Amino acid sequence: MKYEYKVVNFQGTVKDSDKDKGAKIAAQLESLFEDYSKDGWELQGQYNFPVKIEAGCLASILGLFGMGGGDEYVDIYQLVFRKEV
């Protein structure tokens, strides 16, 4: 079997005033899954990828003088879907 893959960034959004933040995130995920499943996509998993954000020229120079700057490292969370082709 051959598959086509789709990688989607998911970042849930809640407000501080939301009473049940977990339920709100779950609803957002369910909506996303339903949208993709209608087009034949099947969730394969969630993956966390480290990303290095390289500092620009000015940030690097400021970093030499201890004024911030320098490279940053962040994690991104991706959902991977597939469907048979």
Secondary structure in CASP SS format (residue, H / E / C, confidence):
PFRMAT SS
TARGET T0000
AUTHOR 0000-0000-0000
METHOD secondary structure of the structure
MODEL  1
M C 1.00
K C 1.00
Y E 1.00
E E 1.00
Y E 1.00
K E 1.00
V E 1.00
V E 1.00
N E 1.00
F C 1.00
Q C 1.00
G C 1.00
T C 1.00
V C 1.00
K C 1.00
D C 1.00
S C 1.00
D C 1.00
K C 1.00
D C 1.00
K H 1.00
G H 1.00
A H 1.00
K H 1.00
I H 1.00
A H 1.00
A H 1.00
Q H 1.00
L H 1.00
E H 1.00
S H 1.00
L H 1.00
F H 1.00
E H 1.00
D H 1.00
Y H 1.00
S H 1.00
K H 1.00
D C 1.00
G C 1.00
W C 1.00
E E 1.00
L E 1.00
Q E 1.00
G E 1.00
Q E 1.00
Y E 1.00
N E 1.00
F E 1.00
P E 1.00
V E 1.00
K E 1.00
I E 1.00
E C 1.00
A C 1.00
G C 1.00
C H 1.00
L H 1.00
A H 1.00
S H 1.00
I H 1.00
L H 1.00
G H 1.00
L H 1.00
F C 1.00
G C 1.00
M C 1.00
G C 1.00
G C 1.00
G C 1.00
D C 1.00
E E 1.00
Y E 1.00
V E 1.00
D E 1.00
I E 1.00
Y E 1.00
Q E 1.00
L E 1.00
V E 1.00
F E 1.00
R E 1.00
K E 1.00
E E 1.00
V C 1.00
END
